[in-house]
Amino acid sequence: MYCNKLKAIIKDVESIKNNINAHFVKEFHKCLEEKTSIKERQKLNPIKFANEMNVSEEQIMKFFVIGKRVGLFKARAFYSCSCGEYFEIFSFEGKVECENECEIDIEYNKEKVFIYFELLEEIQADDFGDDTTYQMDYISSSDLGPFHGTLNEYEALVGEEEASNLLNKEIENSTEEIMHLAVIVALDDELEPVKSLLSDCDEIYDDEDESTIYYKGRFKKDGKSINVVAAQSIQMGMTAAATLSMKLIYKFQPKYLAMTGIAAGVKNSERNFGDILVADQTYDYGSGKMLKEDETEKFIPAPQPIPILPGLKAKFQRFKKDYPIMGDIKHKFQGKKPSSELTIHIGPVGSGAAVVANNTLISRIRENNGKLIGIEMETYAVYFAATHCIGTPPKVFSMKSIVDFADQFKGDEYREYACYTSAKCLYEFCFSYLYDDMTSDDTLEKSKKKGF
């Protein structure tokens, strides 16, 4: 992610205008790696980088502002009070008070607000300790030139509006971190295990979209990071799932779209509670025509299946044989779980408009597809939305866990376990089989086709 965000800075329009090119970024990386301590990376001074890199203060300040926009840095502001106190502030609006009870109005004291930047991504490991001091840690004021990195200087350089947004957490999606994965669920207890796997998770609200809360964060493992946004449909069913899928694709342009949660398995001796159902194709089993022949009503099915990509199916087939991962996932669950080993099943999954607890109906659905492995209420809509969206379609898949077998014994005994295995298998699958594709350079090429 560190390298991808540096590349995103280079591609930014403002960078092109200010000659912030690959050479500039390479020199910054070298300076950051060789001449800053781990501790200092929590409070980087752009003016010191200008001094070390022999570039203008204006150019380096703009570089850090763009870096903040794409999520490489977080801006931090400190106030230097006339009483001698020096403390961090978290807003440029209103008044603040120091420990000596001096009341300060930031609006009229911008020249005393100093801006620093915290590095949010890990760079190549070094051999330095946290407390080691290097050449860049201390530079005398005479070395800094006319710029000191104060709020009023940033306002003059990048404009009052952009400077005032430095402490905002929001990141512009056009130049920010690429969204590797969007996850859609239908129920609260399906969302919770996904959220529990997210680091740096933020709730994202949109004034123009009051019906949905987006949870944005990262899957992290062994130094790797995957950008994730997750959201829950406003209700169960295909209509709500298709609507939310379209919104996720339009707003975040993810490279992958996945559905997780629980489903009903088609019972056989190999399928057990908590097992994963991967839909290699999905269809609406209620699609067709109702006829009446000799006073008997008859349903003629007319499904239009949507498959996943062949390459994705091949990766799931490999994942299915990754027995140590499956065993570890089951072992780490602390609640009630079945005695059977956790397994992945790959095959057709049917979507319908209602919760099913009827053996006869299951048998009737199976008559039209003998290979059916499960039924639920949303997957077909998610696949349909991904296939017919505006712009670049995400690679879509569904991996739900068996919570029951849609019969008279339908219950919730292993519901928590099933929600957990679905989310955890998604997490492990992403790192083991999708990570290289998710984070490859082609994710930087964003679709331009927004709107109609």
N, C-alpha and C positions, 0 to 999 in steps of 0.2 A: 504494500500500500504506500509506503514512503516514496518509492520510485514512481509509482503511478501518479501520485499527487504532484510530484515535481514536474512530470510530463504535462499534467493538467495546467500547471502554472504557465509553462511554455506556450501552450495552445491558447491561453486567454488573450482576448483582443487587446487589453491594456498592456500585457507583456510585449506584444508585437510592437505597439506604439512606443514603448519605452526601452526597446532593444534588450529585453530580458529573454535571452535565447539559451540554447543548449550549453554554450560555453560559459555563460554567466552562472547557470544552475550547477554546472560541474565545479566551478570555482567555489560556489557557496557550499556544496557538499564537502569538498576537500577541507574547507575552512572549518565547517561544523564538526567534521570527524576528527580532525587533527588538533584543533586549537580551542576546543571547548570541553569542559568537564561535564559529566552526567548531571551534576547538580545545576550547572549553569544553564543547561538546556530547558530548565523549568522557568527561566527568566532571561531570555536572550535580548540583548540590546542591539537593535539594527544599526545604530551609529558605529558601534565597534566593528561590525562586519564591513561597513563602508570603508573604515580605516584599514582593515586587514586586506580587503579585496581590491583596494585602490579604485573604488567606484564612487559615484556621487551619492550623497546622503538621500537626495530625492529618489534616485533609482532603487536603492536598497529598501527605503521605506515603502515604496510602492510594491516591491517584491513581497514584503512581509504582509501587506494589506491583502494582496491577491492570495497569498498563502493561507491567510486566515479564512478567506472566502471559500477556498477549496477544501478546508478542513485539515491542513497540515499544521497550522498553529492555532493556539487560543490566545487572544489578546489579554493582557493583564495591566491594570492601571494602578499607579501608586501616587499618593499625594505627599508633597513635601511641605509641611506646615511651618509657619514662621516661628513657632515655639520650639522647633527642633524635632518634632515627631515626624516619622516617615511611615506611612501605613497604606495598605491596599484598599482600594475602593472598588465597588462592583456596579456602579452606575454613574453616568455623567449627569444625571438629572437630580434636581433638588439640592438639599444641604446635607453635609456630613459633619460629624463631630469627632475630634481626636481624643486621645486619652486624657489630655489636659483640659478637655471641655471647650476647646476652641470651636466655634461654629463657623463652618466654611460653606459658602455658596459656590459650587463648582463652575457655574456659568460665568462668574466674574474672576475666576482664578485658574483659567485653563493653562496658563504658563507654568503652573506649579504641579500639573498632572503629567507624570512621566509614563510613557507607554512601553511595555516590554511584551515579549511573546514566548509562550510555552510550546515546545515541540511536542506534538501529539502522537507521532509515530516513532517506532524504533529504527535506528540506523544500524549499520554494521557494527557488531560487537567490538569493543576495544578492551585494552588491558588496564585502563585507568580506574582508580577508585572514586567513590562519590565525593570525597572531600578534597581531592587533588585540585590545586589551583594552577591554571595555565595562563599563558600570555594574554589571552583575551579577557580574563576575569576582572582585571583592573587596568583601566586606562585613565590617565589624568585628564582633567577637564580641558587642558590646553591642547590635547590631541584630538578633541572632538570637533573642532571647527565651529562654525556658526550654529549648527543644528545640535539639539540636545534630546530630540525625540519627545517633545511635549505635545499635549493635546492640541494646542493652538497651531503648532507647526504641521501636524497631520491635517487639520482643517484647511490650512492654506494649501497643502499639497494635493489632497485627494477630495476636498470638498467637505462641507460641514455635515451633510447627511451620511456619507460613508464613514467619516470619522466617528460620528455619534453611534454608528452601528458596530463599532469594533468590539464592544463587550456583549453584543447579542450572540446567543448560541446558534441561531439559525445559519444554515449554509446554503448558498444558492445552488439549486440542483443542476443548473446548466454547466457549472464549472467544478462542482464539488466532487466528492467521492462518487465513484460509479456505483450504482445500486446493483449488486451481484444477484440478490435473491429477494423476491417478494413471497411471503407466506400468507395464505388465506385459510381461515378456519370458520366454522359455523357456530361454535358454542364457547361459552366462557371457560369450561374446564378443558377444552382443546387448546385455548389460547395460553393459559397459564404455564404449561410446561415449555412452550416456545419462548415466552418472555423470560422464563428462568434461565434459559441458555444464552440470553443476550447480555453482553457487556456494554457499558456506557449507554444504557437504554433510556431514550427520551420519549415522552408522549408528544405527538405532533397534532395540533389542532388547526383546522382550516375554517376560517369564518364563512367561506363559501360552500363548505361541506360539513354541516353541523351533525350529520348522522353517523360520522365515522371518526374514530380515534386511531391514529397510526402509531405504531410502536417501532421506533427506529434505533438500531444499535448494531452490534457486531457479534458474530460467532468468532470465538478465539480459541486457538489450540496450537501448542508447540511453536509459538512465535508467528503463526499465520492468522490472518484476519479476513473475515468475509462480511461485507456490508449487507445488512438485512433490514427489511421493513415488514412488519406483520400487522394484520388487521382482521377483525371479526365481522362477519356479515350481520346485518341488522336483524335478520331472522334466518331460519333454516330454509332450504329449498333452492331450486335452480335460478329463479328470478333474482333473488338477492345475491346469490353467488356470482352470477354473470355481471351484475351491476358493479359489485365491489371489485371484481377482477379487472373490468375495464378502467375503473378509477385508479387502481394500483398501477396498471400499465401506463396510463396516460400521465399520471403525476410523477412516477418514479422511473419509468422506462427500464425495468429490471431485465437482466440477461436471462434469469430463470424465474418461473412462477411455479410454486408448489402448493398443493393442498395437503394438509395433514388433519388428523382427527380420528374419529371412530366410524366404523361401518359394520354391517352385518355380513358375516361370512356365509358362503354356501357350504353346508356341512359335508364333510367327508372325514376319513380317518386321519388325514394328514394335517388338517387345519385345527388350530387351537386358539383359545383366548389370548389376545395380545399379539398374535402373529400379524405381520405386515402384508397388506394387499396392495400390490403395485399394479395400477391399471395400465396395461400395455395398449389397451384400447377401451373406449367407453362409449356408451350409447344411452339414449332415452328409451327405456323399455315401455314407456307409455305412448310412444309415437306410432301411429298407425291409423286404422280405420275400423269403426264399429259397424257391423252389418247385422241384418236380421233375416235369417233363412228358416222358413217353416216354423215361424213363431219362436225361433231360438236365436238369441243374440250371440254374435260371434265377433271376436276381435282379430283383425288381420294386421300383424305388426309390420311396420315399415321403418326400421331403425336406420340411422345413418352414422355408423361408428366413426370415431375420430381416434387415430392411433398416436402413440408417442413416437419420437424419432428413433430409427433403428439403433443409432449409436447409444442413445440413452438406455434402451432396452438391454443392449449388450452389457452396459455398465451395471445395471441392476442384476443381471445374471451372474456377473462376477461377485457383486456385493453379497448375493445370496449364499455364496460359498465361503464367505469370510467368517467362519465359525467363531474364532476368538472374539471378534467385535460383537457378534450376536450374544455370546455368552457373557461378555463383560457388561453389556447393556442390561441384561436381565439381572445379573448379580448385584448391580448397584441400586436397583429399586428396593426401597425399604418397606413398602406396603405389601398387601396381599397379592400373590401372583400364583399362576398355575404351576404344576410340576413339570409340564412339557417344556422342551427347549424352544427358544424363540426362533422363528423361521420366517422367511420371506416367500410369498407366493406371487407369481407373475401371471396375469391373464386378464380377461375382459371383466369390467366392472359396470354394472347397470345402474343408472340413476332414475329415480322416480319422484313423484310428487308427495308421497306419504311415507310415514314410518310403517314398516311391515313387521307383523308378528303372526304370520299365517303360513303354515307349511304348504298348503294347497297353492297359494299364490306364488310362492317360490318355485314350486314344481312347474307351474304354468310359464313362468318367466324362463326357466331353464330349458323348456321345450324349444325355445327359439335360439338358444345358444348353450349347447351342452358343455362348453368350456368355462362358463361363468363361474367366477370365484367369489363374487360379493356384490351386494347392492347397498346403495345409500342415496342421498338426495341432492348432491351438488357437483360431483366431479365432471359430468358431461358439460355442464354450463361453464365451468372453469376452462376446460379444453376448448370449448366453442369460442369463448371470449378471446383466448390467446391466439386462436387461429384466424379470427376475423377482426382483430384490433386495428387501430390506426397506427401507422408507423411500423417500426421493426418488431415483429412478434417475438415474445420471449419463448424460450424452450420450456415446455410445460410438462408436469408430471404430478401424479397423486400417489401418496403412500399413507393409507389409513390402516388402523389396527382393528382387529376383530374384537368387538365388545359383546356380541351375541350372534345367534344363528337364525334370527328372524322367525322363531317358532314360538310355541306356547310357553317355553321356558325362558323367554326373553327377560333379561335382568341386568343389573348394574354391578354385579359382584366384582368384576375385574375392570370396571370402567376407568378407575384412576391409573391402573397399570397400562391399559390400552392407550390412553391419552399420552402417557409417558413414553411408551415404546415408539409411537408414531413420531413424536418430536425428536427423541434421541436418535432414532435411526436416520431421520433427515439430517441432523447435525453431523453424524459420522459419515454418511454418504457424501455430503458436500465436501468434507475435507479429504476423504479417501479417493473419490472418483471425479469430482467436479472442480476442485480448487484451481487447477492449472487453466482450465477453460474460463472459469469465472473471472479470474484476475489477469488474463492475457491482455495484451495491448489493444486488441480489437474492441474491448469494452469501453475504450475511450471514445470510439466513434458513436456519437449519440444520434438518434433519429431526429431529423428536422421536421418531420411531418406531424406537427401538432395542430389540431383543429380540423375544420372541414374545408 
